[in-house]
């Protein structure tokens, strides 16, 4: 099916100050840890905080944190 993007559950290490999840620093996905080198883009939806990031080994991910369920999801891009 075209147009459907699947996000998979993952764990994210992040720096938080005023709010949880303000700056992701690493992703644990499929039993592998990816250190985030750069946040390329960040945005909010009504229920989520989202990020597009680049890891130190030059992989790009989209991260999404659902504030109601307290669950991180990700996909490679």
Phi, psi and omega in degrees: 000128177273151176090351179257125179250123180268131173254141182246144177301143178207170173251144181228130171270137183210162174262133180228142173232273180289326180226154177291142172077028183290327182215103177292139181242339178201153179239136171249110186223128181052048177062021177233142180258128179243119178279131182277125179270322187208139170268115183279320185207148173221147179202168179236146167247178180302330184239001186221154168254131185233149180219147166247123187230160175238131181269168180298332178266024172062043171250142180254137179228152166251127180247146178220128177247115178275114185291330180287318182265353182057041183237130172273145173225156179210167172208151175279148179228000000 
